[in-house]
Amino acid sequence: MVGPEDDPYHSILPDPYLWVVMEFTYRRHPTDWREAYIDLLLVRGNAKRRLRFFAPREVEVPRGQMGDWCRVYVSDVAGRQLEDLRVRVQSFEFDWCVPSFWAASVVEVAEQMHGEPIAAADGELVP
């Protein structure tokens, strides 16, 4: 399937229009912006998935409230051959009701309990 701007859906989130963004978390690294990441918690019925996007750029957070009508689109932009950018996150909606950004990569992570250490892209723990 192809979505906005003719980039294909990223394989990490098939049928992205069925998932709702429930949580947006931005974690910056104290010394290296490439180690920053964004977590999105996505929900579809009783299913939950947490996606982690590494080295986010051009992050835009919407004004107002995100609602159930806001669907996230995760696209694979590797074909554009942009330097260090392989993923684009944006909204299906015209009013951009979900955060949008570019990222170097994306992985699915297990749900994290409060107080657990967080791993960076290289596997090192982030304080």
C-alpha positions in Angstrom: 0.0 0.0 0.0 1.0 3.6 -0.7 0.1 6.5 1.4 0.8 10.3 1.6 3.5 11.4 -0.8 3.5 8.0 -2.5 5.9 6.4 0.1 4.9 2.8 1.1 3.7 1.9 4.5 6.6 0.8 6.8 6.4 -2.9 7.4 6.6 -2.4 11.2 2.9 -1.2 11.2 0.6 -2.8 8.7 -2.8 -1.2 8.3 -1.7 2.0 10.1 -5.1 3.6 9.7 -6.5 1.2 12.3 -4.2 2.3 15.1 -4.7 5.3 17.5 -1.8 7.2 19.1 -2.3 6.9 22.9 1.1 8.2 24.1 3.9 10.3 22.7 7.3 10.4 24.5 10.4 12.2 23.5 13.6 11.3 25.2 16.7 13.3 24.4 20.3 12.1 25.0 22.3 14.5 27.1 25.3 14.6 24.7 24.4 13.1 21.4 21.2 14.0 19.5 21.5 10.9 17.4 20.8 8.8 20.5 17.5 10.7 21.1 14.3 8.8 20.4 10.5 9.0 20.3 8.2 6.3 21.6 4.7 6.1 20.3 2.2 3.8 22.1 -0.4 2.7 19.5 -3.7 1.0 20.4 -6.2 -1.0 18.2 -8.9 -2.5 20.3 -7.2 -4.4 23.1 -3.9 -4.6 21.2 -1.0 -2.3 22.1 2.3 -1.7 20.3 5.1 0.6 21.3 7.3 1.8 18.5 10.6 3.5 19.1 12.0 5.9 16.5 15.7 6.7 16.7 17.3 10.1 15.9 14.1 12.0 15.2 14.3 15.2 13.2 11.9 18.0 12.4 9.5 17.0 15.2 6.2 18.8 15.1 3.7 18.4 17.9 0.1 19.3 17.1 -1.8 22.0 18.8 -4.9 20.9 20.7 -6.0 17.5 21.5 -5.3 14.2 19.8 -8.4 12.1 19.6 -9.6 8.7 18.4 -10.1 10.1 14.9 -6.3 10.8 14.6 -4.5 8.0 12.8 -0.7 7.8 12.4 0.9 7.0 9.1 4.4 5.4 9.3 6.1 5.4 5.9 9.3 3.8 4.6 11.2 6.6 3.0 14.4 4.6 2.3 13.7 4.9 -1.4 14.2 8.6 -1.3 17.9 8.1 -0.4 17.9 10.9 2.2 20.9 11.0 4.4 20.3 9.0 7.7 16.5 9.1 7.2 14.5 6.0 6.6 11.2 6.6 8.3 8.5 9.3 8.2 5.7 9.7 10.7 2.7 11.8 9.9 -1.1 12.0 10.1 -3.7 10.8 7.6 -5.7 13.8 8.6 -5.3 17.2 7.0 -5.1 19.0 10.4 -2.0 17.1 11.5 -3.6 15.8 14.7 -0.6 13.5 15.6 3.0 14.3 16.0 5.0 14.3 12.8 8.7 13.7 12.3 11.5 12.0 10.3 13.7 9.3 11.9 16.7 7.2 11.1 15.1 3.9 12.2 12.2 2.3 14.0 11.9 -0.8 16.2 9.1 -2.3 18.3 9.9 -2.5 22.0 8.2 -4.4 24.8 6.0 -2.4 27.1 8.1 -0.7 29.7 7.3 -0.6 33.4 8.0 2.6 35.3 11.5 2.7 36.8 13.0 0.3 34.3 16.3 1.4 32.6 16.0 2.5 29.0 18.3 1.2 26.3 19.7 3.5 23.6 20.2 2.5 20.0 23.6 1.0 20.7 22.2 -1.0 23.7 23.8 1.2 26.4 21.6 2.3 29.2 20.4 5.9 29.3 20.3 7.5 32.7 
